[in-house]
Amino acid sequence: MTNGLVFDIRRYSVHDGPGIRTTVFFKGCPMKCTWCHNPEGISPEQQEITRTRRLNGKSKNYQDAVGRLMTPAEVMADVIKDQIFYEESGGGVTFSGGEPLMQYEFLMSLLLLCRGRGLHTAVDTSGHAPPDQFNRVAENTDLMLYDLKTADAGKHSSFTGQDNSLIIANLEALDGAGPRVIIRIPLIPDFNCTVKDMEGLRDLISATEARVARIDLLPWHRLGNEKYKKLGMVPPATTEKVTDGEQTNMLKEVFTRSGYNVKIGG
């Protein structure tokens, strides 16, 4: 089995799918979203990060590695520790990133191991992956958390470093026989926080046969900026604006009027 590079395994997660879950964060992403709050997941290589700890009453900085090379068996050893909580809460395991499909063989090994143990699985994906790999992953997971940013190809390319043609094609390939899908849309001021942008995404989603169970609208936050500095990276030049409740509800109505179940926040 292929080994993989993981930058975090988070137990007792309740925001990455139903029930109590363990979220495994894969390193590496094909996109460079200007609002990314997990910059440690962008590079497919191991990195160093500056961390701080208290020692003898004083704060000391030290260098730590981001990214651990793990076997599928090592990941599963962590995952199965909480199997009883998954069973009692209707939870399971979520594979996130970064972009988990960038480590396709590693991801498939884990999905099949989880299926063998009867564990519910979710894959949090940008959809930017080779169609044959995407389709095989879709066939072997219970839920897809599908990230959509904008239907506008030019805007998508400018703000993420990739166009959205592959993302749209993979979404269109999902059908009624595929996994349940939760669409996740980050709300980024000065990028997609308009009714026109939401209508474009609604029309895109409505044109597919994907089993869309819910649409999550995720208001932007600034929590990732400090991580960039600790990784020796320059924080992206992004907006200081935030979406207010009235604006978020207006954007939500674009989808609720079309019959979609919508949640604000993950």
Backbone torsions as a table, in degrees:
resi	resn	phi	psi	omega
1	MET	NA	145.3	-179.4
2	THR	-75.1	135.6	174.8
3	ASN	-81.1	163.3	-178.4
4	GLY	-139.6	162.3	179.7
5	LEU	-102.4	118.7	-175.1
6	VAL	-118.0	134.9	178.9
7	PHE	-105.3	-7.3	174.9
8	ASP	-168.7	148.5	168.6
9	ILE	-128.5	113.3	-172.2
10	ARG	-109.8	115.0	180.0
11	ARG	-87.8	159.7	177.7
12	TYR	58.9	37.6	176.2
13	SER	-80.4	139.0	179.7
14	VAL	-125.9	11.6	-177.0
15	HIS	-117.0	4.7	-175.1
16	ASP	-121.9	44.3	-177.2
17	GLY	125.1	178.4	-175.6
18	PRO	-72.1	150.8	173.0
19	GLY	67.8	-166.8	176.3
20	ILE	-82.9	132.4	-172.9
21	ARG	-136.2	161.7	165.3
22	THR	-108.7	126.7	179.4
23	THR	-106.3	124.8	179.4
24	VAL	-104.2	120.5	-175.9
25	PHE	-99.3	114.8	178.8
26	PHE	-85.0	146.0	179.7
27	LYS	-92.6	138.0	178.7
28	GLY	111.4	129.8	178.5
29	CYS	-146.8	138.7	-179.5
30	PRO	-78.7	-9.5	-176.1
31	MET	-110.8	162.5	179.1
32	LYS	-130.3	65.6	-177.9
33	CYS	-63.3	132.7	-174.7
34	THR	-67.5	-15.1	-179.2
35	TRP	-106.0	8.6	-171.8
36	CYS	-54.8	129.5	178.9
37	HIS	-104.0	5.1	174.1
38	ASN	-124.2	62.9	-176.3
39	PRO	-62.4	-22.4	177.9
40	GLU	-68.4	-11.8	178.6
41	GLY	-95.1	-2.7	-175.1
42	ILE	-76.1	-53.2	-177.3
43	SER	-71.9	138.2	176.2
44	PRO	-81.6	3.5	-178.5
45	GLU	-109.3	158.1	173.6
46	GLN	-65.6	143.1	-179.5
47	GLN	-130.0	169.7	172.0
48	GLU	-108.2	142.7	178.3
49	ILE	-130.0	145.4	176.9
50	THR	-88.0	121.1	177.6
51	ARG	-116.8	164.7	-179.0
52	THR	-125.5	138.5	174.6
53	ARG	-139.7	158.4	178.5
54	ARG	-90.3	129.9	179.6
55	LEU	-140.3	118.3	-178.0
56	ASN	54.5	40.6	176.9
57	GLY	79.6	3.9	-179.0
58	LYS	-122.7	150.7	176.9
59	SER	-83.9	129.0	179.7
60	LYS	-124.7	132.7	174.1
61	ASN	-86.4	145.8	174.9
62	TYR	-147.7	158.4	-180.0
63	GLN	-93.6	135.2	180.0
64	ASP	-131.7	154.6	179.4
65	ALA	-85.3	138.8	172.2
66	VAL	-110.2	115.2	-177.9
67	GLY	112.6	115.9	179.7
68	ARG	-120.2	126.4	176.5
69	LEU	-74.7	121.7	-174.6
70	MET	-130.5	150.4	171.0
71	THR	-85.7	157.8	174.0
72	PRO	-55.5	-37.1	-180.0
73	ALA	-64.3	-37.5	178.7
74	GLU	-66.5	-41.0	177.3
75	VAL	-64.0	-44.2	-178.9
76	MET	-63.9	-32.6	178.2
77	ALA	-61.4	-36.4	174.9
78	ASP	-72.8	-43.7	-174.4
79	VAL	-61.4	-44.2	-172.6
80	ILE	-75.9	-7.6	177.7
81	LYS	-58.8	-30.7	-174.8
82	ASP	-111.3	23.3	-176.6
83	GLN	-58.6	-36.2	-179.7
84	ILE	-63.4	-34.6	178.8
85	PHE	-71.6	-35.5	175.7
86	TYR	-61.4	-46.1	-176.2
87	GLU	-65.2	-38.3	-177.9
88	GLU	-76.2	-26.6	-174.5
89	SER	-107.6	-3.5	-173.8
90	GLY	73.2	28.6	-177.8
91	GLY	-95.8	-153.8	-178.0
92	GLY	165.9	-144.1	-173.6
93	VAL	-122.0	134.7	176.6
94	THR	-118.1	133.4	176.3
95	PHE	-105.5	119.8	-173.1
96	SER	-131.2	-163.6	-179.0
97	GLY	-168.7	-145.3	12.9
98	GLY	50.1	-162.1	176.3
99	GLU	-124.7	108.1	-175.4
100	PRO	-60.4	-28.5	-179.2
101	LEU	-71.7	-10.3	172.9
102	MET	-68.1	-20.6	174.5
103	GLN	-115.8	62.7	-170.1
104	TYR	-57.0	-49.9	-176.3
105	GLU	-62.9	-41.5	178.1
106	PHE	-63.4	-44.8	178.4
107	LEU	-61.0	-45.9	-179.1
108	MET	-62.9	-40.0	177.9
109	SER	-58.5	-43.6	-178.5
110	LEU	-70.0	-39.8	177.9
111	LEU	-60.9	-42.8	-179.1
112	LEU	-69.9	-36.5	176.3
113	LEU	-65.8	-40.9	177.4
114	CYS	-64.2	-42.9	179.2
115	ARG	-61.9	-38.0	178.7
116	GLY	-64.0	-25.2	178.1
117	ARG	-98.1	3.0	179.2
118	GLY	73.6	25.5	-178.6
119	LEU	-90.4	134.1	174.3
120	HIS	-67.0	135.1	-179.0
121	THR	-123.5	149.0	172.9
122	ALA	-134.4	145.4	176.5
123	VAL	-122.0	120.2	177.4
124	ASP	-92.5	112.3	-170.0
125	THR	-136.0	150.2	171.3
126	SER	-80.5	-14.1	-175.2
127	GLY	80.5	0.0	-179.5
128	HIS	-90.5	87.6	-175.5
129	ALA	-157.6	155.4	176.8
130	PRO	-55.6	133.7	-175.1
131	PRO	-55.4	-39.2	-179.0
132	ASP	-64.8	-39.1	177.8
133	GLN	-70.1	-43.4	179.0
134	PHE	-58.2	-45.4	-177.5
135	ASN	-64.1	-38.8	179.8
136	ARG	-68.3	-39.5	176.4
137	VAL	-62.6	-44.1	179.9
138	ALA	-60.0	-35.1	179.8
139	GLU	-71.0	-16.4	-172.4
140	ASN	-121.4	18.4	174.1
141	THR	-129.2	158.7	-178.3
142	ASP	-89.2	-28.0	-173.2
143	LEU	-146.7	138.7	172.2
144	MET	-115.5	128.0	170.3
145	LEU	-96.2	101.3	-167.4
146	TYR	-102.9	114.8	-176.1
147	ASP	-85.2	122.8	174.4
148	LEU	-121.5	140.2	-177.0
149	LYS	-110.5	-52.9	-179.8
150	THR	-160.3	152.4	175.5
151	ALA	-85.8	-10.3	-178.2
152	ASP	-80.2	112.7	-174.0
153	ALA	-62.8	-43.8	-178.5
154	GLY	-65.5	-43.5	179.2
155	LYS	-65.4	-40.6	179.3
156	HIS	-60.0	-45.1	-179.2
157	SER	-64.5	-40.8	-177.8
158	SER	-66.0	-36.6	-172.8
159	PHE	-98.0	-13.3	-178.3
160	THR	-123.6	-12.9	-177.9
161	GLY	84.7	0.3	179.1
162	GLN	-139.5	147.1	172.6
163	ASP	-78.9	174.6	-172.7
164	ASN	-108.0	12.8	-176.3
165	SER	-64.2	-42.1	179.8
166	LEU	-68.1	-38.5	179.1
167	ILE	-62.1	-45.2	179.6
168	ILE	-66.8	-42.5	-179.7
169	ALA	-61.3	-41.5	179.6
170	ASN	-68.8	-37.3	176.0
171	LEU	-63.6	-41.7	-179.7
172	GLU	-66.0	-24.0	180.0
173	ALA	-75.6	-18.8	178.2
174	LEU	-73.9	139.7	-179.1
175	ASP	-137.6	-171.7	-176.2
176	GLY	-63.2	-18.1	178.4
177	ALA	-90.5	-4.9	-177.0
178	GLY	-86.5	-171.7	-178.9
179	PRO	-71.3	162.0	169.4
180	ARG	-63.5	151.4	-176.2
181	VAL	-129.9	131.1	167.0
182	ILE	-111.2	118.8	177.6
183	ILE	-82.2	130.7	177.9
184	ARG	-115.3	124.2	-178.1
185	ILE	-122.8	111.9	174.4
186	PRO	-72.0	135.8	177.9
187	LEU	-97.5	106.6	-173.4
188	ILE	-114.7	112.1	177.5
189	PRO	-54.8	144.3	-179.4
190	ASP	68.1	9.9	176.6
191	PHE	-126.8	-61.6	-174.4
192	ASN	-137.0	16.0	-175.8
193	CYS	-88.5	52.1	176.3
194	THR	-129.6	156.6	176.7
195	VAL	-60.1	-39.2	179.9
196	LYS	-59.6	-43.4	178.9
197	ASP	-63.1	-43.6	-179.0
198	MET	-67.7	-36.4	177.4
199	GLU	-64.5	-37.6	176.8
200	GLY	-62.8	-42.0	177.9
201	LEU	-69.5	-39.8	177.6
202	ARG	-59.6	-44.8	-179.2
203	ASP	-65.1	-37.7	177.7
204	LEU	-62.3	-47.4	-178.9
205	ILE	-65.4	-42.5	-177.2
206	SER	-64.3	-25.9	-178.3
207	ALA	-78.8	-7.4	-179.3
208	THR	-97.9	169.1	174.9
209	GLU	-106.1	15.6	-179.9
210	ALA	-62.4	147.7	179.8
211	ARG	-82.9	75.6	-175.8
212	VAL	-78.2	111.6	-179.2
213	ALA	-86.5	-28.6	-175.8
214	ARG	-165.7	156.8	171.9
215	ILE	-119.4	124.0	178.2
216	ASP	-102.2	124.8	173.7
217	LEU	-100.2	122.4	-170.4
218	LEU	-114.3	98.2	178.6
219	PRO	-58.9	139.1	-177.1
220	TRP	-68.6	147.7	173.5
221	HIS	-136.9	168.4	-174.9
222	ARG	-100.4	13.7	-168.6
223	LEU	-66.6	-17.1	-177.0
224	GLY	-85.6	-12.7	-172.4
225	ASN	-59.2	-40.5	-177.9
226	GLU	-66.3	-31.8	178.8
227	LYS	-62.1	-39.8	179.8
228	TYR	-57.1	-45.5	-178.2
229	LYS	-64.0	-41.1	-178.5
230	LYS	-68.6	-24.0	177.4
231	LEU	-89.5	-0.4	-176.6
232	GLY	74.4	23.0	179.9
233	MET	-106.1	154.7	177.6
234	VAL	-85.6	123.8	177.4
235	PRO	-58.7	141.7	-178.9
236	PRO	-64.9	149.0	176.6
237	ALA	-77.6	90.2	-176.9
238	THR	-117.0	174.0	-175.7
239	THR	-72.4	154.3	172.7
240	GLU	-97.1	-2.7	-178.9
241	LYS	-74.6	158.4	172.5
242	VAL	-131.3	156.8	177.4
243	THR	-82.4	134.4	177.6
244	ASP	-92.0	170.2	-175.1
245	GLY	-62.0	-39.4	-178.9
246	GLU	-64.7	-43.7	179.3
247	GLN	-65.2	-43.2	-179.9
248	THR	-61.4	-42.5	179.2
249	ASN	-65.3	-35.4	177.2
250	MET	-63.9	-41.5	178.5
251	LEU	-69.0	-36.4	178.0
252	LYS	-60.3	-38.7	-176.7
253	GLU	-63.4	-26.1	177.1
254	VAL	-56.4	-38.6	-177.9
255	PHE	-88.0	-39.4	-178.4
256	THR	-64.9	-34.4	178.0
257	ARG	-63.7	-23.2	178.4
258	SER	-95.9	9.6	173.6
259	GLY	90.7	8.4	-179.2
260	TYR	-84.4	144.5	171.1
261	ASN	-79.0	121.3	-173.6
262	VAL	-124.5	136.9	176.4
263	LYS	-124.4	137.3	174.3
264	ILE	-94.4	120.9	-173.8
265	GLY	96.3	162.0	-175.9
266	GLY	-80.7	NA	NA
